[in-house]
């Protein structure tokens, strides 16, 4: 019986992670704070990310950028691979007109390995590397 429970727990965990359920739950709990943050964003810089450094629910928003389609990219985490100079950025993209499923040419976070998925109407989780 304990082995069966362990196998089922591992399988369920894998399914939840592949379906991005933890991120969706955390964003659902933080959604109102993200909506408020949109109203309080500082004016964007002419080039590069604009610093935000603000807590939005369970997430700390480092900075943001706006692309040519007025999509707002809020970076909540960035990592550098070991022995590499490439930065991978993670965050949320907000749009009112279209989606964030295709990478933008206009943001400094990069275009390589761009992945995005919908977490709520108008909101997408994204991951992208600056390894052009």
C-alpha positions in Angstrom: 0.0 0.0 0.0 2.7 2.6 0.9 4.5 2.0 -2.5 1.2 2.6 -4.4 0.6 5.8 -2.5 4.1 7.0 -3.3 3.8 6.2 -7.0 0.4 7.9 -7.2 1.8 11.0 -5.4 4.7 11.2 -7.8 2.5 10.8 -10.8 0.1 13.5 -9.5 2.9 15.8 -8.8 4.3 15.4 -12.3 0.9 16.1 -13.8 0.3 19.2 -11.7 3.8 20.6 -12.6 3.4 19.9 -16.3 0.0 21.6 -16.2 1.6 24.6 -14.4 -1.0 24.3 -11.6 1.2 25.8 -8.8 1.9 28.9 -10.9 -1.8 29.3 -11.8 -2.8 29.0 -8.1 -0.2 31.5 -7.0 -1.2 33.9 -9.7 -4.9 33.5 -8.9 -4.1 34.5 -5.3 -2.0 37.4 -6.5 -4.1 38.6 -9.4 -5.6 41.6 -7.7 -2.2 42.9 -6.6 -1.0 42.6 -10.2 -4.0 44.5 -11.5 -3.2 47.3 -9.0 0.4 47.2 -9.9 -0.5 47.9 -13.6 -2.0 51.2 -12.5 1.0 52.2 -10.4 3.9 51.3 -12.8 6.5 54.0 -13.2 6.9 55.6 -16.7 8.8 53.3 -19.0 12.4 54.0 -19.9 13.2 54.8 -23.5 15.2 51.5 -23.8 15.6 48.5 -21.5 13.6 47.4 -18.5 12.1 49.9 -16.1 12.7 49.0 -12.4 9.6 48.2 -10.3 10.9 46.4 -7.2 7.4 45.8 -5.8 5.6 42.9 -4.2 2.5 41.6 -6.0 1.0 38.9 -3.9 3.3 35.9 -3.9 5.6 37.4 -6.5 8.3 40.1 -6.4 8.3 42.1 -9.6 11.8 43.2 -10.5 11.1 45.3 -13.6 8.9 45.6 -16.7 9.0 46.4 -20.4 6.3 47.3 -22.9 6.6 46.0 -26.5 5.5 47.4 -29.8 2.0 45.8 -29.3 1.6 47.4 -25.9 2.0 44.1 -24.1 3.4 44.6 -20.6 6.1 42.1 -19.5 6.6 42.0 -15.7 9.7 40.1 -14.8 9.5 38.3 -11.5 12.6 36.1 -11.6 15.8 35.8 -13.6 18.5 33.2 -13.5 22.0 32.7 -15.0 23.0 29.2 -16.0 26.1 27.8 -14.4 29.3 28.7 -16.5 27.2 30.7 -18.9 26.3 34.4 -19.3 22.8 33.9 -20.6 20.0 35.2 -18.5 16.7 33.4 -18.4 13.8 35.7 -17.4 10.4 34.5 -15.9 7.4 36.6 -15.4 3.9 37.6 -16.5 2.8 39.3 -19.7 -0.4 41.4 -19.7 -2.3 42.3 -22.8 -5.8 43.6 -23.7 -5.7 43.2 -27.5 -4.0 39.9 -28.4 -2.0 37.2 -26.7 1.6 36.8 -25.5 2.2 33.5 -27.0 4.6 34.8 -29.6 7.9 36.4 -28.6 8.4 40.2 -29.0 11.1 41.7 -31.0 11.1 44.8 -28.8 12.0 43.6 -25.3 15.5 43.2 -23.9 14.7 40.0 -22.0 15.6 38.1 -25.3 13.9 35.9 -27.8 15.5 32.5 -27.3 13.6 29.6 -25.9 10.5 31.7 -25.5 7.6 29.9 -23.9 4.3 31.3 -22.7 1.0 30.0 -21.5 -2.3 31.5 -20.4 -2.9 31.8 -16.7 -6.0 34.0 -16.8 -7.8 36.2 -19.3 -5.3 38.7 -20.6 -2.5 37.2 -18.5 0.3 34.9 -19.6 3.3 33.3 -17.8 6.5 33.6 -19.9 10.0 32.4 -19.9 12.7 33.6 -22.3 16.5 33.6 -22.6 18.7 36.4 -23.8 20.8 33.8 -25.7 19.9 35.3 -29.1 
